[in-house]
Amino acid sequence: MVTEASVVEQLLNVKLAGPYDVYHGICILVSDKVHPIGTNNFQGTFNEVKAIILPFVKTWPHYSGCEEYPVPSGNCRSAISVYEHYSYVYDMWKMSEPYGELRWSLLDHLLNQLGSRQP
């Protein structure tokens, strides 16, 4: 079972060490560290992580309105098309890119919101 504390721990790891895979978003990076991709229950873990994170994603001022792809494109392209573009072509976490800046902003928001709930 995934806990808020385990999600906060992994979010903090991404913040401090950087994403170990620049082609994946927050939910996959956290889920993989809690229950690795390719193991029997990765999808279940992913769904649990998403259920913990999603209410806080929706309070992020830049939320795209799309639960699956919450980081907006920063232009008129859809959030999903930009996610796919960056995940296959570029580093989606690159801070010098508007999309990367927004992704780091979301990570900070999640850490602030979830971290404040920890004892």
C-alpha positions in Angstrom: 0.0 0.0 0.0 1.2 3.5 -0.9 1.3 6.1 1.8 1.4 9.9 1.6 4.8 9.6 3.5 6.2 7.3 0.8 5.0 9.7 -1.9 6.6 12.7 -0.2 9.8 10.8 0.3 10.0 10.0 -3.5 9.0 13.5 -4.5 11.8 14.9 -2.3 14.2 12.4 -3.9 13.3 13.8 -7.4 13.6 17.4 -6.1 17.1 16.8 -4.6 18.6 14.3 -7.0 16.7 15.2 -10.1 14.6 12.8 -12.1 16.4 9.5 -12.8 14.6 9.3 -16.1 13.9 12.6 -17.9 11.3 11.0 -20.2 8.8 10.3 -17.4 6.5 12.4 -15.4 6.0 12.7 -11.6 3.5 9.9 -11.1 5.6 7.3 -13.0 8.9 8.4 -11.3 7.3 8.1 -7.8 5.4 4.8 -8.6 8.5 3.2 -10.0 10.5 3.8 -6.8 7.7 2.5 -4.6 6.9 -0.6 -6.8 9.2 -0.9 -9.9 7.9 -0.9 -13.4 7.7 -4.4 -14.8 6.7 -6.0 -11.4 3.3 -7.5 -10.9 1.5 -4.5 -9.3 3.1 -1.4 -10.9 -0.3 -0.3 -12.4 -2.0 -0.7 -9.0 0.8 1.4 -7.4 0.6 4.0 -10.1 -3.2 4.3 -9.4 -2.6 4.7 -5.7 0.1 7.3 -6.2 -2.1 9.2 -8.6 -5.0 9.1 -6.1 -2.8 10.7 -3.4 -1.3 13.3 -5.7 -4.3 14.3 -7.9 -6.2 16.4 -5.3 -3.1 18.6 -4.8 -2.4 18.7 -8.6 -5.8 20.3 -9.0 -4.9 23.1 -6.6 -1.8 24.0 -8.5 -2.3 27.4 -10.2 -1.1 26.2 -13.6 -3.1 23.0 -13.7 -4.0 22.2 -17.3 -7.4 20.8 -16.4 -6.4 17.3 -17.6 -5.9 14.7 -14.9 -3.6 12.5 -17.0 -1.4 15.4 -18.2 -1.6 18.2 -15.6 1.3 20.3 -16.9 0.1 22.7 -19.5 1.8 23.2 -22.8 2.5 26.9 -22.3 1.2 27.5 -25.8 -1.9 26.5 -27.8 -0.9 22.8 -28.1 -2.7 20.3 -25.9 -1.1 19.1 -22.7 -0.9 15.5 -24.0 0.8 16.5 -27.3 3.5 18.5 -25.4 4.0 15.6 -22.9 4.4 13.2 -25.7 6.7 15.5 -27.6 9.0 16.1 -24.6 8.9 12.5 -23.5 10.1 11.2 -26.9 12.3 14.0 -28.1 13.6 16.1 -25.2 14.2 16.3 -21.5 10.8 17.2 -20.1 12.5 18.4 -16.9 14.8 20.9 -18.5 14.5 24.1 -16.5 15.5 26.3 -19.4 12.3 25.2 -21.2 8.9 26.7 -20.2 7.4 23.1 -20.0 10.3 22.0 -17.7 9.9 25.1 -15.5 6.2 24.2 -15.1 7.0 20.6 -14.3 9.4 21.7 -11.5 6.8 24.1 -10.3 4.3 21.3 -9.9 6.8 19.2 -8.1 7.4 22.1 -5.6 3.7 22.6 -5.2 3.2 18.9 -4.4 6.0 18.9 -1.9 4.6 22.0 -0.2 1.0 20.7 0.0 1.8 17.0 0.9 4.8 17.9 3.0 2.7 20.2 5.2 0.5 17.2 6.0 3.3 15.1 7.4 3.8 14.8 11.2 
